Every structure is written in structure tokens, then in C-alpha cells.
Amino acid sequence: MNFSLQLMSYNIKYDSAEENEGWSERRKLVGKIIKQQNPDLIGMQECLYHQITDLQEMLSGYSWIGFGREGGSKGEFTPIFYKKKRFRVIEYDHVWLSDTPNKIASKTWGNIVPRIVTWVLFLDKDTKKTFYQINTHFDNHSALARVKSAELINKIINDFNPQFPILLSGDFNVGCNSEIYSYFTKEGSFVDVWDTAIKTENSSLGSFNDFHNLTGGKDRIDWILMKAKANVNFVKLVNDTVNNQFPSDHFPVVTSLYYMD
């Protein structure tokens, strides 16, 4: 049986003391954007635990999987939110992007802070289709860390069931002309949803608006990649503001996929 789903990747920006960046001012705006788009799955980045609990309260139809990069509820999460009536979690894990991936808060490649990847094996309850989602946030300083992180994710995928589709969402902190993008799309055999989408919206924009830039800068650093026999119905960058205020310093990416047997 074929099935479709809608996926969002959204860096919601951690709760900051900077003017106009505090979570108390932005929480309802982020919630409104998500409700308007109504994705089935959301890969988020830069979430602190209290931000996750706020979103859980606003998005009552969703549950989530995640772990703080400093351990437990500490530090930023890369959580995956999912519609709990539609999906069941079969398996999941959290891996640190380092030479010691199972060591909590580890960092070994020149990155200043720990970086983490969360993955989930989902079952669609209606169609009984099974697929993976991987969600991550790569380092913004160390090019070596980004390359090593991409290599580690491909190693993780090698242990997945090859019969199941894989979705990869995240903030990769570099654009699509980068070494790691080439690595994923060539050696990793991932396909960028923008490349095969039937319909696109805001394809000329970047995804990092820095709370002021409606064009999102020069690069699309937030990606959704896939290993799947799927049609991409559409993909878009959501550059909406709410009452002239940016919900986050990133625009979310939203795509609709139609899976085929």
C-alpha cells in the first residue's frame, strides 16, 4: 500500500536573552507556524527542554523523541515530533557526533559544544509501512567536525534495515555547494527533496534569516534528504512572519512525500 506524509525541519532557536529572541516572545509564533503547516513529522534543532515542553503543550496531537546533548534534559535537543495517532515508535537512539558516539556529551573533532543525532524507526499504523527518520544539527565552526559527522551518520545508516526508506532532516550549517552535501548526495546516495519536487515555493531563498532577513541569507543550510522510492509533491521554505516578528532565526523547510512500493 502506498502512503504519503508531510515532514518539517525547523531550527526553532534556543531560548536567548537577546532582544526579540527570548522564547517567551516567540513560543506562540513557532507554535502557530507549525499548526498552520500541520506536518506529520518535525525534526527540530536547538530545542531546550522547557521549549520542548511548551511545544508539547501547544501541539497536543504530537509526541516526541529526544535527548539533551549534555545528557538527560541538559543542553540542546534535536527532537523528532510525530503525530501520535498515526505513528508508532518501533526503535530509536541518540548518538553523539564524535569518535566516541555512545559517550554522553562527547566531542572530539574540534567542535566547541557536543553535537547529537536522534533517529527513530516509525511504523505508520494505517498502512503498516515502516521508515526511518534521522534528525541532527551539525557544528557551525569546525569543517572537520561536519565531515566526520556526515561519515558517522552514513555508518549509522549501514546498520539500518535496507528495505526501509530513510529521511534525513537537520541544520547542517553549510549550503548545498559544500563538501558534506556532496558526500551525502553522492557517496551516501541521498536525494535532496528540492531536486525532484513537482512543486517548489521560495526556492531562491536561504534558510537562515537571523531575525531580520526576509530572503534568508545566501545559503539553504537546513536540508531534508531522502533514501526512498518516493515522489516529492512539494517542498517550500516558510518565510512567514507573525505580526512582523520572526518566530525563529531560521525558516522551516516543509515537504510532502508520496511513497511507492
Secondary structure, DSSP 8 states (H G I E B T S, - for coil): --EEEEEEEEE-----SSTTT-HHHHHHHHHHHHHHH--SEEEEESB-HHHHHHHHHH-TTEEEE---TTBTTBS-B--EEEETTTEEEEEEEEEESSSSTTSTT---SS-SS--EEEEEEEEETTT--EEEEEEEE--SS-HHHHHHHHHHHHHHHHTS-TTS-EEEEEE-SS-TTSHHHHIIIIIT--EEHHHHEEEEESTT--SB-TTT-TT--S---EEEEEESSEEEEEEEE----BTTB-SSSB--EEEEEEE--
